[in-house]
Structures are given as C-alpha cells and as structure tokens.
Amino acid sequence: MATSYKPFLFKSDLPEPPQNGSSIGLKGNRDQAGTLGCWLRLPLSSGLSLPVILTCNHVLFSNDTPTQAQINRNGMRLGELVGKFEATCPAAYDLDWNMQILDDAINFRETRLYEQLHRLRHASVGTVLAASGIRKNAENRRLDWALIKEHRVQYDHAEVSKGSWVTKQGRTTGTTNGIVSKMRREIHWPEPKMRSEEIEVFGTSADFALPGDAGSMVTDIDGALIGIVFGAETRIHGFTVGFVTTFRDIVDDVKSYTTGTLSL
C-alpha cells in the first residue's frame, strides 16, 4: 500500500500546506509514498500533550536498513531513536519526479512552480515519535501505525459495524466511499508472514483504496474518525477492497508504546 498506483503525483496533487490525504513519506526515501491520515493529540503521563500526525508504519519504514528492519519487527516506543527519522510532505517519491520534469522542460514560465517545489523539498512535517512495527494484537488484528510529532485539527471518533457507510481521503484515489462488508476477514500476509482478521471495506462506486492510500483517515457519514487504511486487495470482478485498522485498536496499542492515551 505504500507504493503509488499512479507512477507519481503531479504538482496539482501536492497541496501546500499539507492536508488530510496528502502524500507523505520518510525523508530521503525515494522508493515509496503513502497518505497523511489526520492530526491528533497524545497526552502523556508527565502532563505534556503532544500534537501528532497519524499514518501507517509501512508507509515510512522499509527493511532497507537494519534499524528500520528492527522497527518493522518490534516497533518504536516513545523515547527510542528520538529525532532520528523525519517525515516529509509531500514524499520525496512524488516530489523528485516533479522537480525532474521541470529540470528537463527548461520552461521559464514554470519558474514560480519550480521555486515552490524546491521549498517543498525541504518541508518536514515532523519527526517520527513512535511506531507499531508490523504486528498483531490480542484480537488477531494487524497493527500498522506511526505517529509523527506535529499539530493540526481535532476530530470526533466512532465505532464501526458491518454495513456501516464510510469514506476516506487518500493520496492515490482521493475521496472514495464504501461499505463495511466484513468485520473479521481472514488474511494471510506474506511479509511479515502472519495471519490476521481484518475489517474489510468494499467500494460502492469505485476502488475504495489503492497502493499509496495507506494511512488515509476513514470516517463515518457524520465525519467521525473510524480508523486508517493500511492495505487493499484487487479483485478480478468488482472494485478493490480496503482494510482498516480501527482508531480504538490504535489507541490501545499506542498506549502500550508511549504510556499516553491518544485523543482527538
């Protein structure tokens, strides 16, 4: 889900400043991109309340380095590797291609656009605070989240059930609607090798999610936060389905990694 279905996003799809559904990635990673989900707050036991961005672990971390491979296995708890990993919006995967197109075009009318892209190249949205790695919880759900220290808006949250209508704003497919078709869809994951039971969302009029949409915020009909997209499956007949981690599962796991209770 981290790699884009579109080869790259054009500048018109790279909003400034960042917003829900924006392209996001790890600084310097030119091989993958995902979606900025939403802005939340993480109150800690010390009394400090941290502004954070929510996206997926696999959007930021690959197995290219021993440190990142270890994070994928064990996660990254609060206080570990402080300030080591920086997130950018848009992702270098999308931004560099736009820069190359302008370099090749030598179009003086695009000077202003080139300058804007150059600014975006160095636009960090924050540092990775904590991450789940790729694991399962006690309910046999896959955990795939990452928190980036930042600030923004607040949201209400809600529970989801079979038949619920939901929507999401993603990097690749934009705004799409869907219906929760299964609450415990069994999935066998090849990497890392494990079996889990996930919430499946079926697109009502288009693909609900495609590669590059991982980390997208999923909301109900009233705009309340349900969770985030972390995967998708292409079907031979019909639209692509998406898999969602609920906000409740993320809150519980974040607390075990940071001692803080994630709030809206």
FENZITA-V151200 format. One record per pair of residues at least 12 apart in sequence whose ideal C-beta (glycine too) atoms are under 8 Angstrom apart, sorted by the first residue. I is the first residue (numbers start at 1). J is the second residue. D is the distance in Angstrom with one decimal. If there is no record, write none. Layout:
BEGIN
i:j:d
I:J:D
I:J:D
END
This chain:
BEGIN
i:j:d
1:34:6.8
1:56:7.0
1:58:6.9
1:59:7.6
1:209:7.4
1:211:5.4
1:212:7.2
1:213:6.4
1:214:3.4
1:229:7.2
1:230:6.4
1:231:5.1
1:232:6.0
2:32:4.1
2:33:6.7
2:34:4.9
2:56:7.4
2:58:5.5
2:59:4.9
2:211:7.1
2:212:7.2
2:214:5.6
3:31:7.7
3:32:5.2
3:33:7.5
3:211:4.9
3:212:6.6
4:32:8.0
4:33:5.7
4:93:6.9
4:94:7.4
4:171:7.3
4:172:5.9
4:211:6.1
4:212:3.9
5:172:4.8
5:173:7.5
5:210:4.0
5:211:4.8
5:212:5.6
6:172:5.9
6:212:7.0
7:97:7.7
8:93:7.2
8:94:5.3
8:97:4.0
8:98:7.2
9:23:5.7
9:33:7.9
9:90:7.1
9:94:4.4
9:171:7.0
10:98:6.8
11:98:5.3
11:113:6.2
11:116:7.7
11:117:6.6
13:94:7.8
13:171:7.8
14:90:4.4
14:94:6.2
14:95:7.0
14:98:7.2
14:120:6.8
16:116:6.9
16:119:8.0
16:120:6.3
16:123:7.7
18:36:5.8
18:89:4.1
18:90:7.9
18:125:5.8
19:36:7.5
20:36:6.6
20:37:7.1
20:38:5.7
20:169:5.1
20:217:5.6
21:35:6.0
21:36:6.9
21:169:3.5
21:170:5.6
21:171:6.2
21:174:7.0
21:175:7.7
21:216:6.4
21:217:7.8
22:35:7.2
22:36:4.4
22:89:5.2
22:90:6.5
22:171:6.8
23:35:7.3
23:36:7.5
23:89:6.6
23:90:3.8
23:91:4.8
23:93:7.6
23:94:4.8
23:95:8.0
23:171:4.9
23:212:7.9
24:36:4.3
24:53:7.8
24:55:5.8
24:59:6.6
24:87:6.1
24:88:7.3
24:89:4.8
24:90:7.2
24:91:5.7
24:125:7.0
24:171:7.6
24:215:6.7
25:59:6.8
25:60:6.9
25:87:7.1
25:88:6.2
25:90:7.6
25:91:2.8
25:92:5.9
25:93:5.7
25:94:8.0
26:60:4.5
26:61:7.0
26:85:6.1
26:86:7.4
26:87:6.2
26:88:7.6
26:91:8.0
26:128:7.8
27:85:7.6
27:86:4.1
27:87:6.7
27:88:4.9
27:92:7.0
27:124:6.6
28:92:6.3
29:60:7.7
29:62:7.2
29:91:7.2
29:92:6.1
29:93:7.0
30:92:4.8
30:93:5.6
30:96:5.7
31:62:7.1
31:93:6.5
32:59:7.2
32:62:6.9
32:91:7.4
32:93:5.8
33:59:7.4
33:90:7.4
33:91:3.5
33:93:4.0
33:94:5.5
33:171:6.6
33:212:6.0
34:55:6.0
34:56:5.9
34:58:7.7
34:59:2.9
34:60:7.6
34:91:7.3
34:171:6.6
34:212:6.4
34:213:7.6
34:214:4.5
34:215:4.6
35:55:6.7
35:59:7.2
35:169:8.0
35:170:5.0
35:171:4.1
35:172:7.7
35:212:6.9
35:213:5.4
35:214:6.1
35:215:4.1
35:216:4.4
35:229:7.4
36:53:6.1
36:55:5.9
36:89:5.9
36:125:7.5
36:171:7.8
36:215:6.4
37:53:7.2
37:54:4.4
37:55:5.2
37:56:7.9
37:215:4.7
37:216:5.9
37:217:4.3
37:228:4.7
38:53:7.4
38:54:5.5
38:152:7.7
38:153:7.8
38:155:6.1
38:217:4.2
38:225:6.6
38:228:8.0
39:51:6.7
39:52:7.3
39:53:5.9
39:54:7.7
39:150:6.7
39:151:6.6
39:152:2.9
39:153:5.4
39:154:7.6
40:52:5.4
40:53:7.7
40:54:5.7
40:147:7.9
40:154:7.9
40:155:7.7
40:262:5.7
40:263:6.8
40:264:6.1
41:154:7.4
41:262:7.5
41:263:5.1
41:264:7.3
42:129:7.5
42:147:6.6
42:254:7.1
42:258:6.5
42:260:4.6
42:261:7.8
42:262:5.3
42:263:7.4
43:260:5.6
43:261:6.0
43:263:6.1
44:78:7.7
44:258:6.9
44:259:6.4
44:260:4.2
45:259:5.0
45:260:6.9
50:129:6.8
50:149:5.9
50:260:7.4
51:149:6.8
51:150:5.6
51:151:3.2
51:152:6.9
52:126:7.9
52:129:6.1
52:147:4.4
52:148:6.2
52:149:5.8
52:150:6.3
52:262:7.6
53:87:7.4
53:125:6.3
53:126:6.4
53:147:7.1
53:148:4.1
53:149:7.9
53:150:4.7
53:152:7.3
54:145:6.6
54:146:7.6
54:147:6.3
54:215:7.4
54:217:7.5
54:228:6.2
54:250:7.2
55:87:7.8
55:145:7.6
55:146:5.4
55:148:6.9
55:214:7.6
55:215:3.5
55:228:7.3
56:144:5.0
56:145:6.4
56:146:6.3
56:214:4.4
56:215:4.4
56:228:6.6
56:229:7.9
56:230:5.1
57:71:7.5
57:72:7.0
57:75:7.8
57:131:4.7
57:132:5.2
57:133:6.1
57:134:6.3
57:143:8.0
57:144:4.9
57:145:6.0
57:146:4.8
58:72:7.5
58:134:6.5
58:144:5.8
58:214:6.5
58:230:7.5
59:146:7.0
59:214:5.2
59:215:5.1
60:85:6.8
60:87:6.5
60:128:6.3
60:131:7.1
60:146:5.3
61:85:7.9
61:131:6.7
61:146:7.6
67:81:7.3
67:84:7.8
71:131:5.9
71:133:5.8
72:133:5.2
72:134:5.4
72:192:7.3
73:133:5.8
73:134:7.8
73:192:7.5
74:133:5.5
75:130:7.6
75:131:5.7
75:132:5.1
75:133:3.7
75:135:6.8
75:257:6.1
76:128:6.8
76:130:5.6
76:131:4.3
76:133:7.3
76:257:7.6
77:130:6.1
77:257:4.7
77:258:6.8
78:129:6.4
78:130:5.0
78:257:6.3
78:258:3.8
78:259:7.0
78:260:7.2
80:130:7.9
81:128:7.7
82:127:7.7
83:127:5.1
84:127:7.6
84:128:7.6
85:127:6.4
85:128:4.0
86:124:5.1
86:126:7.5
86:127:5.3
86:128:7.5
87:124:6.8
87:125:5.3
87:126:5.9
87:127:7.2
87:128:6.3
87:148:4.7
88:123:6.4
88:124:5.6
88:125:6.6
89:123:6.6
89:125:4.5
90:120:6.2
92:121:7.8
95:117:6.5
95:120:5.9
95:121:5.8
96:121:8.0
98:117:5.5
99:114:7.6
99:117:5.5
99:118:7.4
99:121:7.0
102:114:4.8
102:117:6.8
125:148:6.3
125:150:5.4
126:148:4.4
126:149:4.5
126:150:3.9
127:148:6.8
127:149:5.6
128:146:6.1
128:147:7.3
128:148:5.7
128:149:8.0
129:147:4.6
129:148:6.5
129:149:4.7
129:258:7.5
130:146:7.4
130:147:5.0
130:254:6.8
130:257:5.0
130:258:5.2
131:145:6.9
131:146:4.1
131:147:7.2
132:144:6.1
132:145:4.8
132:146:7.2
132:253:5.8
132:257:7.1
134:192:5.3
136:194:6.0
136:196:5.3
137:249:6.1
137:252:7.2
137:253:6.3
139:197:7.6
139:249:7.4
140:195:7.6
140:196:5.4
140:197:4.8
141:196:5.9
141:197:6.5
141:198:6.3
141:245:6.8
141:246:7.8
141:249:5.5
142:187:7.6
142:189:7.0
142:194:7.6
142:196:4.4
142:198:6.2
142:230:6.8
142:231:7.8
142:243:7.7
142:245:7.0
143:245:6.9
143:249:6.9
143:250:7.8
143:253:5.3
144:214:7.8
144:230:4.3
144:231:7.8
144:245:6.3
145:228:7.0
145:245:6.7
145:250:5.0
145:253:6.9
145:254:7.1
147:254:6.8
147:258:7.7
147:262:7.9
154:264:5.2
155:217:7.8
155:219:7.6
155:223:7.4
155:224:7.0
155:225:4.6
155:264:4.9
156:222:7.6
156:223:7.3
156:224:4.3
156:225:6.8
156:264:6.3
157:224:5.6
157:225:4.1
157:226:7.4
157:247:4.9
157:264:5.6
158:220:5.1
158:222:7.3
158:224:3.8
158:225:7.1
158:226:6.3
159:226:7.9
159:246:7.6
159:248:7.1
160:180:5.7
160:199:6.7
160:220:7.1
160:226:4.9
160:227:7.3
160:244:7.6
160:246:6.4
161:180:6.8
161:183:7.0
162:180:5.5
162:181:7.3
162:182:6.9
162:183:5.2
163:179:6.5
163:180:6.3
164:179:7.2
164:180:4.5
164:220:6.3
164:226:7.7
165:177:6.9
165:178:7.6
165:179:6.0
165:220:7.0
165:221:5.1
166:178:5.5
166:179:7.5
166:180:6.4
166:201:5.9
166:218:5.3
166:219:6.6
166:220:5.9
166:221:7.9
166:226:5.7
166:244:7.7
167:218:7.3
167:219:5.8
167:220:8.0
167:221:7.8
168:208:7.2
168:209:6.9
168:213:7.3
168:216:4.5
168:217:6.4
168:218:4.7
168:219:7.2
168:229:5.9
168:242:7.5
169:216:6.2
169:217:6.6
170:209:6.1
170:210:7.7
170:212:7.2
170:213:3.4
170:216:3.9
170:229:6.7
171:212:4.8
171:213:6.0
171:215:8.0
171:216:7.3
172:209:7.8
172:210:4.8
172:211:6.6
172:212:3.6
172:213:5.0
173:206:7.1
173:207:5.9
173:208:7.7
173:209:6.4
173:210:5.3
173:213:5.8
176:203:5.8
176:205:8.0
176:206:5.5
176:207:6.8
176:208:5.2
176:209:7.1
177:203:7.2
177:204:5.0
177:205:6.7
177:208:7.7
178:201:4.1
178:202:5.6
178:203:4.9
178:204:5.8
178:208:4.1
178:241:7.9
178:242:6.7
179:201:6.9
179:202:5.5
179:204:6.0
180:199:6.3
180:200:7.3
180:201:5.6
181:200:5.1
181:201:6.8
181:202:4.3
181:241:7.0
182:199:7.1
182:200:4.1
183:199:5.8
184:197:4.1
184:198:7.5
184:199:7.9
185:197:6.6
185:198:5.3
185:199:7.3
185:200:4.2
185:243:7.4
187:231:8.0
187:243:7.2
198:231:7.7
198:243:4.5
198:244:7.4
198:245:8.0
199:227:7.5
199:243:6.6
199:244:4.6
199:245:7.8
199:246:6.7
200:241:5.3
200:242:7.5
200:243:6.2
201:218:7.3
201:241:6.2
201:242:4.7
201:243:7.5
201:244:5.8
202:238:7.7
202:239:6.9
202:241:5.1
203:239:3.8
203:240:6.6
203:241:7.1
203:242:7.6
205:239:7.9
206:239:6.0
207:232:7.7
207:239:4.8
207:240:3.9
208:229:8.0
208:232:7.3
208:239:6.6
208:240:6.3
208:241:6.2
208:242:4.2
209:229:4.8
209:231:7.9
209:232:4.3
209:240:6.5
209:241:7.9
209:242:3.5
210:232:6.0
210:240:6.0
211:232:7.0
213:229:5.4
213:232:6.9
213:242:7.3
214:228:8.0
214:229:6.0
214:230:5.5
214:231:6.9
215:228:5.8
215:229:6.9
215:230:7.6
216:228:6.3
216:229:4.3
218:244:5.3
225:247:5.3
225:264:6.7
226:244:6.7
226:246:6.6
226:247:6.5
227:244:4.7
227:245:5.0
227:246:4.2
227:247:4.9
227:248:8.0
227:249:7.4
227:250:6.9
228:244:6.8
228:245:5.7
228:247:7.9
228:250:7.3
229:242:5.0
229:243:7.1
229:244:5.9
230:243:6.0
230:244:7.2
230:245:5.3
231:243:4.2
250:262:6.8
END
